[in-house]
Amino acid sequence: MSEPLSGVVRLFDRINAAAAWLARWSVLLMLAIGIWNVVGRYLGSAIGINLSSNGLIEAQWYLFDLIFLLGLGWTLQKQGHVRVDVLQSRWSPRRRNRQELNSILLLLLPFAFGVMAISIAPALRSWSIAEMSPDPGGLPRTWVKSLIPLGFLLLGLQGIAEALRLRLAVGSPEITKAAEDQPPQGGTPL
């Protein structure tokens, strides 16, 4: 792979690794808020004081959204997406790589960038009206709506990085031979 393309792949990998780092820490925060909501509900009921709120409940939802959407690209990078490999397990590494490349180019990238494009207008609209939760004490909806285009942008960027890697593998006999000597890798088979 040429040096500029290799640099792009490394950049997209680093961006998604940073997003995954944020998502990992968000899991702990989400769990802490969830534990507080449960404990606060029962303890507050016992002492007659409301120790939970709609804002805390929505914070859990928003953190789950953040974890899921910022983890999409990283999961693709680590080959963690579910794959149906009934046929792929019988294919040569070169054919598997070619099929994976075609799937990324024809399915993943149009889907990721399509969802991103469709979700930008609602996110901008949410910001323009300072959209809030309809529930009393709820949180602003602007941030969570902004995560949708961001998450799919990260997925699309990682899809480009994976496509560049696969293009190199499909076009290079040495890499294909090295892949044949390794056991197949991939996501979780069904």
TANORCOR-V906797 format. One record per pair of residues at least 6 apart in sequence whose ideal C-beta (glycine too) atoms are under 7 Angstrom apart, sorted by the first residue. I is the first residue (numbers start at 0). J is the second residue. Records with the same first field share a line. If there is no record, write none. Layout:
I->J ; J
This chain:
0->163 ; 167
4->163
8->160 ; 163 ; 164
11->156 ; 157 ; 159 ; 160
12->76 ; 160
14->153 ; 156
15->72 ; 73 ; 76 ; 153 ; 157
16->73
18->69 ; 72 ; 73 ; 153
19->69 ; 70 ; 73
21->69
22->65 ; 66 ; 69 ; 70
25->62 ; 65 ; 66
26->66
28->62
29->59 ; 62 ; 63 ; 66
32->55 ; 58 ; 59
33->59
35->55
36->51 ; 55 ; 56 ; 59
39->50 ; 51
40->51
42->50
43->49 ; 50 ; 51
52->136
53->134 ; 135 ; 136 ; 137
54->136 ; 137 ; 138
57->132 ; 137 ; 138
58->138
61->138 ; 142 ; 143
64->143 ; 146
65->146
68->146 ; 147 ; 149 ; 150
69->150 ; 153
71->150 ; 153 ; 154
72->153 ; 154 ; 156 ; 157
74->80
75->154 ; 157 ; 158 ; 161
76->157
78->184 ; 185 ; 186
79->186
80->186
81->186 ; 187 ; 189
82->185 ; 186 ; 188
83->189
84->185 ; 188
87->95 ; 98
88->183
91->179
92->175 ; 178 ; 179
93->169 ; 175
96->165 ; 168 ; 169
97->169
99->165
100->162 ; 165 ; 166 ; 169
103->158 ; 161 ; 162
104->162
107->158
108->155 ; 158
111->151 ; 154 ; 155 ; 158
112->155
114->151
115->148 ; 151 ; 152 ; 155
118->147 ; 148 ; 151
119->148
121->144
122->144 ; 145 ; 147 ; 148
125->140 ; 141 ; 144
126->141
129->141
130->139 ; 140 ; 141
131->137 ; 139 ; 140
132->138 ; 140
167->174
168->174 ; 175 ; 178
